[in-house]
Amino acid sequence: MTCKPILLAIPLLATPALADEMWISNEKDDTLSVIDIETLEVVRTIDVGERPRGITFSKDYSVLYVCASDSDTVQVIDPDSGEVLHELPSGEDPEQFVLHPDDRHLYIANEDDAITTVVDTESRTVVAQISVGIEPEGMAVSPDGKIAITTSETTNMAHWIDTESQEIFANTLVDSRPRHAEFIKEGTELWVSAEIGGTISVFDVATQDEITKIDFAVDGVHPDRVQPVGFEMTAGDTHAYVALGPSNHIAVVNAETYEVEDYILVGRRVWHLDFNADRSLAFTTNGVSGDVTVIDVASREAIKSIKVGRFPWGAAFRPTGG
């Protein structure tokens, strides 16, 4: 009699889906904290250069760029392994930067040198250095890639740069110590925050004329502590979430009326923030308290505080495809 082999049904083990991530730069620890957006826990801590601040991903999220300010370099990191692949020339003390829509050129603010450095990430060379105002910090590039903005903290200006000629074609005054800039509404408006001035200036990009100025006032907080720094837009650019520094609050601003609709209490000295994929959650970096506050956008309520490294500064979202 012939015996037939017995076939055993062995269940296949499904590979667990990877959750999306929020990457945080910790400027006093020289580390990055990686937060699992599903569990809202830190799952990795990665050593990087000295005083990491600005942080952004390539368009396909295959590499991470980090401004290692005190190392005078931009580090290029493999987000899967956490390894530093190589470094890019950046000029002295790079603080913030922005990646051009061509996914190739980084525009970097060099705070100590009063210049904006343009780096080709493929050839790893400096292609331009543009003299700007004193203590440049904020950086933005228009969606069509034609205009770059540098804000200078001491000169109190936004400098408008033609990205084809790499020359400044306009300078606009803002209030004291501008920190962050964003193009919104498909590039028709430019918003610039002024930390010490306590305002956001809104400009018409076509004319560089000021449209309006947004003021902030938090109940029970002295006006000197209401200091707008980083901000990001909700889905459809309907509202801005604005980090108000040592006031320990996020302001919610209606982008059509330019009115402040709400204030949300977060951690101490909130610097920057970013959203998850569908912009239902905001993650704020709170420098002094060393944590990240998670905000539910629908309810406008803080739902969790996540301990990270010392003095978290920047935040960048990364989808994993899980």
ROBA-860092 format. One record per residue (C-alpha): x, y, z; residue number from 1. Coordinates in steps of 0.001 Angstrom, whole numbers, plus 500000, padded with zeros to 6 digits. Example, Ala and Ser with C-alpha at 12.3 -4.5 7.8 and 13.67 -1.06 7.14 Angstrom:
REM ROBA-860092
+--------+--------+--------+-----+
!     px !     py !     pz !   n !
+--------+--------+--------+-----+
! 512300 ! 495500 ! 507800 !   1 !
! 513670 ! 498940 ! 507140 !   2 !
+--------+--------+--------+-----+
END
This chain:
REM ROBA-860092
+--------+--------+--------+-----+
!     px !     py !     pz !   n !
+--------+--------+--------+-----+
! 500000 ! 500000 ! 500000 !   1 !
! 501315 ! 503430 ! 499034 !   2 !
! 501256 ! 505982 ! 501773 !   3 !
! 500318 ! 509466 ! 500716 !   4 !
! 502249 ! 512282 ! 502297 !   5 !
! 500362 ! 514202 ! 504908 !   6 !
! 500153 ! 517893 ! 504091 !   7 !
! 500022 ! 520081 ! 507129 !   8 !
! 498307 ! 523433 ! 506893 !   9 !
! 500767 ! 525867 ! 508396 !  10 !
! 499356 ! 529327 ! 508925 !  11 !
! 501390 ! 532129 ! 507373 !  12 !
! 502527 ! 534708 ! 509856 !  13 !
! 501475 ! 538145 ! 508678 !  14 !
! 504167 ! 540781 ! 508731 !  15 !
! 502963 ! 543495 ! 511067 !  16 !
! 502248 ! 546746 ! 509285 !  17 !
! 504614 ! 549522 ! 510142 !  18 !
! 503033 ! 552587 ! 511669 !  19 !
! 503713 ! 556078 ! 510363 !  20 !
! 506309 ! 558038 ! 512291 !  21 !
! 507032 ! 561497 ! 513645 !  22 !
! 510721 ! 562403 ! 513794 !  23 !
! 511896 ! 564899 ! 516424 !  24 !
! 515272 ! 566663 ! 516647 !  25 !
! 516611 ! 567115 ! 520203 !  26 !
! 519117 ! 569964 ! 520144 !  27 !
! 520666 ! 569412 ! 523604 !  28 !
! 520969 ! 565612 ! 523328 !  29 !
! 522347 ! 565474 ! 519769 !  30 !
! 519700 ! 562860 ! 519012 !  31 !
! 516526 ! 562215 ! 517056 !  32 !
! 513471 ! 560641 ! 518669 !  33 !
! 511195 ! 558561 ! 516443 !  34 !
! 507556 ! 558382 ! 517555 !  35 !
! 505233 ! 555586 ! 516419 !  36 !
! 502053 ! 557465 ! 515478 !  37 !
! 499830 ! 554451 ! 516192 !  38 !
! 501068 ! 553792 ! 519734 !  39 !
! 502199 ! 557375 ! 520406 !  40 !
! 505423 ! 556066 ! 521922 !  41 !
! 509104 ! 556664 ! 521180 !  42 !
! 510376 ! 553561 ! 519375 !  43 !
! 513894 ! 554669 ! 518399 !  44 !
! 516541 ! 557157 ! 519473 !  45 !
! 519256 ! 557974 ! 516926 !  46 !
! 522568 ! 559748 ! 517561 !  47 !
! 523368 ! 562582 ! 515138 !  48 !
! 525666 ! 565618 ! 514918 !  49 !
! 525880 ! 568467 ! 517384 !  50 !
! 522762 ! 570558 ! 518061 !  51 !
! 520298 ! 569164 ! 515521 !  52 !
! 517528 ! 571626 ! 514694 !  53 !
! 516063 ! 571826 ! 511170 !  54 !
! 514786 ! 568460 ! 509926 !  55 !
! 513082 ! 567432 ! 506668 !  56 !
! 512613 ! 564396 ! 504415 !  57 !
! 513187 ! 563978 ! 500698 !  58 !
! 510010 ! 563821 ! 498627 !  59 !
! 509974 ! 560003 ! 498642 !  60 !
! 510984 ! 559855 ! 502331 !  61 !
! 514012 ! 557709 ! 501473 !  62 !
! 516468 ! 560080 ! 503158 !  63 !
! 516301 ! 562507 ! 506052 !  64 !
! 518158 ! 565817 ! 506119 !  65 !
! 519211 ! 567220 ! 509507 !  66 !
! 520818 ! 570593 ! 510266 !  67 !
! 523592 ! 569732 ! 512745 !  68 !
! 524125 ! 573373 ! 513654 !  69 !
! 527207 ! 573134 ! 515880 !  70 !
! 528817 ! 570612 ! 513522 !  71 !
! 528392 ! 573115 ! 510650 !  72 !
! 526912 ! 570484 ! 508378 !  73 !
! 523731 ! 568947 ! 507020 !  74 !
! 523628 ! 565219 ! 507674 !  75 !
! 521895 ! 562852 ! 505267 !  76 !
! 520402 ! 559890 ! 507130 !  77 !
! 518871 ! 556577 ! 506073 !  78 !
! 515625 ! 556564 ! 508085 !  79 !
! 515350 ! 552776 ! 507981 !  80 !
! 518764 ! 552039 ! 509476 !  81 !
! 519312 ! 555370 ! 511235 !  82 !
! 522813 ! 555552 ! 509747 !  83 !
! 524396 ! 558779 ! 508551 !  84 !
! 524975 ! 558199 ! 504826 !  85 !
! 527062 ! 561308 ! 504235 !  86 !
! 527240 ! 564997 ! 505009 !  87 !
! 526550 ! 568047 ! 502878 !  88 !
! 528390 ! 571383 ! 502922 !  89 !
! 526104 ! 573875 ! 504583 !  90 !
! 527955 ! 577005 ! 505588 !  91 !
! 528403 ! 577883 ! 509261 !  92 !
! 525682 ! 577254 ! 511847 !  93 !
! 522853 ! 575931 ! 509658 !  94 !
! 519593 ! 576304 ! 511583 !  95 !
! 516632 ! 575945 ! 509265 !  96 !
! 516375 ! 574842 ! 505669 !  97 !
! 513845 ! 573958 ! 503026 !  98 !
! 513941 ! 571458 ! 500181 !  99 !
! 513131 ! 572869 ! 496746 ! 100 !
! 510238 ! 571157 ! 494880 ! 101 !
! 512856 ! 569727 ! 492495 ! 102 !
! 513800 ! 567423 ! 495426 ! 103 !
! 517448 ! 568283 ! 494798 ! 104 !
! 518347 ! 571723 ! 496134 ! 105 !
! 518410 ! 572655 ! 499804 ! 106 !
! 518092 ! 576324 ! 500782 ! 107 !
! 519857 ! 576726 ! 504131 ! 108 !
! 519859 ! 579673 ! 506553 ! 109 !
! 523335 ! 580272 ! 508002 ! 110 !
! 522684 ! 582236 ! 511165 ! 111 !
! 526268 ! 583290 ! 511929 ! 112 !
! 527266 ! 584253 ! 508384 ! 113 !
! 524218 ! 586292 ! 507226 ! 114 !
! 523921 ! 584165 ! 504098 ! 115 !
! 521605 ! 581649 ! 502503 ! 116 !
! 523486 ! 578643 ! 501139 ! 117 !
! 522067 ! 576621 ! 498251 ! 118 !
! 523311 ! 573025 ! 498161 ! 119 !
! 522897 ! 570466 ! 495383 ! 120 !
! 522141 ! 567240 ! 497266 ! 121 !
! 523107 ! 565041 ! 494307 ! 122 !
! 526515 ! 566536 ! 493512 ! 123 !
! 526977 ! 567466 ! 497203 ! 124 !
! 528244 ! 570907 ! 496272 ! 125 !
! 527376 ! 574504 ! 497122 ! 126 !
! 525837 ! 576103 ! 494039 ! 127 !
! 525154 ! 579559 ! 495489 ! 128 !
! 525599 ! 581694 ! 498579 ! 129 !
! 523272 ! 584672 ! 498862 ! 130 !
! 523941 ! 587569 ! 501229 ! 131 !
! 520863 ! 588285 ! 503342 ! 132 !
! 520134 ! 590142 ! 506581 ! 133 !
! 521681 ! 589547 ! 509985 ! 134 !
! 520886 ! 586226 ! 511694 ! 135 !
! 518891 ! 584482 ! 508980 ! 136 !
! 516621 ! 581702 ! 510224 ! 137 !
! 513297 ! 581036 ! 508500 ! 138 !
! 513267 ! 579405 ! 505053 ! 139 !
! 510472 ! 578731 ! 502570 ! 140 !
! 510141 ! 577934 ! 498861 ! 141 !
! 507014 ! 578589 ! 496806 ! 142 !
! 505136 ! 575530 ! 495480 ! 143 !
! 506211 ! 576349 ! 491904 ! 144 !
! 509823 ! 576591 ! 493050 ! 145 !
! 510359 ! 580078 ! 491654 ! 146 !
! 510739 ! 582005 ! 494930 ! 147 !
! 512734 ! 581274 ! 498073 ! 148 !
! 512306 ! 583243 ! 501283 ! 149 !
! 514856 ! 583856 ! 504013 ! 150 !
! 513872 ! 585694 ! 507188 ! 151 !
! 516551 ! 587583 ! 509125 ! 152 !
! 516013 ! 587884 ! 512853 ! 153 !
! 518039 ! 591039 ! 513517 ! 154 !
! 517298 ! 592882 ! 510261 ! 155 !
! 513558 ! 592104 ! 510711 ! 156 !
! 513020 ! 591312 ! 507057 ! 157 !
! 511782 ! 588677 ! 504684 ! 158 !
! 514142 ! 588441 ! 501713 ! 159 !
! 512585 ! 587320 ! 498400 ! 160 !
! 514998 ! 585283 ! 496260 ! 161 !
! 514600 ! 584424 ! 492574 ! 162 !
! 515639 ! 580754 ! 492496 ! 163 !
! 516712 ! 580937 ! 488852 ! 164 !
! 519171 ! 583812 ! 489278 ! 165 !
! 519729 ! 583128 ! 493028 ! 166 !
! 519396 ! 586866 ! 493648 ! 167 !
! 517197 ! 588893 ! 495988 ! 168 !
! 514484 ! 590815 ! 494143 ! 169 !
! 512563 ! 592247 ! 497122 ! 170 !
! 512868 ! 592858 ! 500859 ! 171 !
! 509849 ! 593313 ! 503105 ! 172 !
! 509853 ! 594510 ! 506696 ! 173 !
! 508184 ! 592429 ! 509383 ! 174 !
! 508024 ! 592777 ! 513151 ! 175 !
! 510895 ! 591994 ! 515485 ! 176 !
! 512779 ! 588677 ! 515201 ! 177 !
! 511097 ! 586786 ! 512360 ! 178 !
! 511446 ! 583043 ! 512860 ! 179 !
! 509401 ! 581040 ! 510348 ! 180 !
! 507861 ! 581447 ! 506889 ! 181 !
! 505339 ! 579426 ! 504871 ! 182 !
! 503705 ! 579800 ! 501468 ! 183 !
! 500016 ! 578886 ! 501665 ! 184 !
! 496923 ! 578863 ! 499460 ! 185 !
! 498792 ! 577345 ! 496504 ! 186 !
! 501575 ! 579877 ! 496897 ! 187 !
! 499456 ! 583033 ! 496688 ! 188 !
! 500185 ! 584113 ! 500282 ! 189 !
! 503330 ! 584194 ! 502398 ! 190 !
! 503055 ! 584104 ! 506201 ! 191 !
! 506004 ! 585168 ! 508403 ! 192 !
! 506046 ! 584856 ! 512198 ! 193 !
! 507786 ! 587466 ! 514375 ! 194 !
! 508825 ! 586036 ! 517743 ! 195 !
! 509466 ! 589229 ! 519699 ! 196 !
! 506965 ! 591287 ! 517706 ! 197 !
! 504281 ! 588764 ! 518662 ! 198 !
! 502677 ! 588749 ! 515208 ! 199 !
! 502359 ! 586968 ! 511889 ! 200 !
! 502601 ! 589155 ! 508782 ! 201 !
! 500622 ! 587996 ! 505725 ! 202 !
! 501835 ! 589019 ! 502257 ! 203 !
! 500400 ! 588898 ! 498753 ! 204 !
! 503062 ! 586938 ! 496869 ! 205 !
! 502308 ! 588559 ! 493510 ! 206 !
! 502966 ! 592081 ! 494788 ! 207 !
! 504902 ! 591459 ! 498037 ! 208 !
! 502403 ! 593826 ! 499696 ! 209 !
! 501267 ! 593164 ! 503256 ! 210 !
! 497651 ! 591964 ! 503413 ! 211 !
! 497245 ! 591945 ! 507175 ! 212 !
! 498948 ! 591287 ! 510472 ! 213 !
! 497751 ! 588697 ! 512997 ! 214 !
! 498072 ! 589432 ! 516737 ! 215 !
! 497863 ! 587008 ! 519655 ! 216 !
! 496692 ! 587358 ! 523264 ! 217 !
! 496506 ! 584402 ! 525665 ! 218 !
! 494396 ! 584841 ! 528808 ! 219 !
! 496540 ! 584893 ! 531935 ! 220 !
! 499828 ! 585083 ! 529984 ! 221 !
! 501937 ! 588243 ! 529842 ! 222 !
! 502170 ! 589595 ! 526269 ! 223 !
! 505980 ! 589371 ! 526383 ! 224 !
! 505673 ! 585573 ! 526620 ! 225 !
! 503391 ! 585250 ! 523591 ! 226 !
! 506039 ! 584592 ! 520947 ! 227 !
! 504956 ! 583029 ! 517624 ! 228 !
! 507638 ! 580831 ! 516097 ! 229 !
! 506871 ! 577740 ! 513990 ! 230 !
! 503481 ! 577121 ! 512388 ! 231 !
! 501863 ! 574633 ! 510009 ! 232 !
! 498581 ! 574504 ! 508096 ! 233 !
! 495712 ! 572061 ! 508529 ! 234 !
! 494177 ! 570184 ! 505580 ! 235 !
! 493138 ! 572543 ! 502793 ! 236 !
! 495048 ! 575439 ! 504387 ! 237 !
! 491920 ! 576335 ! 506337 ! 238 !
! 493670 ! 576976 ! 509655 ! 239 !
! 497171 ! 577644 ! 510921 ! 240 !
! 498442 ! 575977 ! 514079 ! 241 !
! 500953 ! 578455 ! 515518 ! 242 !
! 503515 ! 577631 ! 518230 ! 243 !
! 503604 ! 580510 ! 520716 ! 244 !
! 506925 ! 579771 ! 522455 ! 245 !
! 507092 ! 580454 ! 526223 ! 246 !
! 503349 ! 581116 ! 526436 ! 247 !
! 503085 ! 577295 ! 526248 ! 248 !
! 500146 ! 577481 ! 523843 ! 249 !
! 499258 ! 576709 ! 520255 ! 250 !
! 497052 ! 579284 ! 518511 ! 251 !
! 494483 ! 578168 ! 515941 ! 252 !
! 494092 ! 580845 ! 513256 ! 253 !
! 491377 ! 580935 ! 510588 ! 254 !
! 493293 ! 581399 ! 507316 ! 255 !
! 490358 ! 583141 ! 505600 ! 256 !
! 489391 ! 585647 ! 508283 ! 257 !
! 492872 ! 585842 ! 509891 ! 258 !
! 491169 ! 585645 ! 513282 ! 259 !
! 492457 ! 583544 ! 516185 ! 260 !
! 489749 ! 580986 ! 516998 ! 261 !
! 491357 ! 579038 ! 519829 ! 262 !
! 494351 ! 578533 ! 522101 ! 263 !
! 495519 ! 575074 ! 523165 ! 264 !
! 497719 ! 574498 ! 526224 ! 265 !
! 500770 ! 572330 ! 525459 ! 266 !
! 504245 ! 571810 ! 526978 ! 267 !
! 506763 ! 574450 ! 527975 ! 268 !
! 508290 ! 576686 ! 525274 ! 269 !
! 506699 ! 575182 ! 522193 ! 270 !
! 508917 ! 575644 ! 519126 ! 271 !
! 507601 ! 573785 ! 516102 ! 272 !
! 505063 ! 571178 ! 515032 ! 273 !
! 503974 ! 568844 ! 512269 ! 274 !
! 500881 ! 566821 ! 511394 ! 275 !
! 500242 ! 563156 ! 510648 ! 276 !
! 499150 ! 561964 ! 507178 ! 277 !
! 495513 ! 563090 ! 507266 ! 278 !
! 496300 ! 566073 ! 509515 ! 279 !
! 494015 ! 564784 ! 512239 ! 280 !
! 496823 ! 564942 ! 514819 ! 281 !
! 499378 ! 567669 ! 515499 ! 282 !
! 502681 ! 566974 ! 517251 ! 283 !
! 504348 ! 569942 ! 518983 ! 284 !
! 507971 ! 570169 ! 520152 ! 285 !
! 508200 ! 571643 ! 523640 ! 286 !
! 511803 ! 572636 ! 524307 ! 287 !
! 511922 ! 573313 ! 528030 ! 288 !
! 509665 ! 570443 ! 529141 ! 289 !
! 511457 ! 567994 ! 526833 ! 290 !
! 508310 ! 566472 ! 525417 ! 291 !
! 505935 ! 566375 ! 522454 ! 292 !
! 502254 ! 567247 ! 522884 ! 293 !
! 499781 ! 565385 ! 520665 ! 294 !
! 496715 ! 567454 ! 519706 ! 295 !
! 493470 ! 566087 ! 518309 ! 296 !
! 492671 ! 568559 ! 515526 ! 297 !
! 488922 ! 567867 ! 515452 ! 298 !
! 488417 ! 568626 ! 519155 ! 299 !
! 491380 ! 570999 ! 519439 ! 300 !
! 492450 ! 569254 ! 522622 ! 301 !
! 495792 ! 567940 ! 523806 ! 302 !
! 495432 ! 564164 ! 524205 ! 303 !
! 498923 ! 563011 ! 525199 ! 304 !
! 502397 ! 564147 ! 526207 ! 305 !
! 505338 ! 562065 ! 524956 ! 306 !
! 508730 ! 562351 ! 526638 ! 307 !
! 511584 ! 562728 ! 524129 ! 308 !
! 515159 ! 564080 ! 524400 ! 309 !
! 516356 ! 567352 ! 525849 ! 310 !
! 515124 ! 570490 ! 524108 ! 311 !
! 513131 ! 569051 ! 521212 ! 312 !
! 513176 ! 571531 ! 518343 ! 313 !
! 512020 ! 570285 ! 514926 ! 314 !
! 509392 ! 567770 ! 513790 ! 315 !
! 508966 ! 565910 ! 510498 ! 316 !
! 506334 ! 563358 ! 509524 ! 317 !
! 507274 ! 560119 ! 507742 ! 318 !
! 504753 ! 557687 ! 506224 ! 319 !
! 505961 ! 554106 ! 506232 ! 320 !
! 503497 ! 552583 ! 503768 ! 321 !
! 502289 ! 550191 ! 506438 ! 322 !
+--------+--------+--------+-----+
END
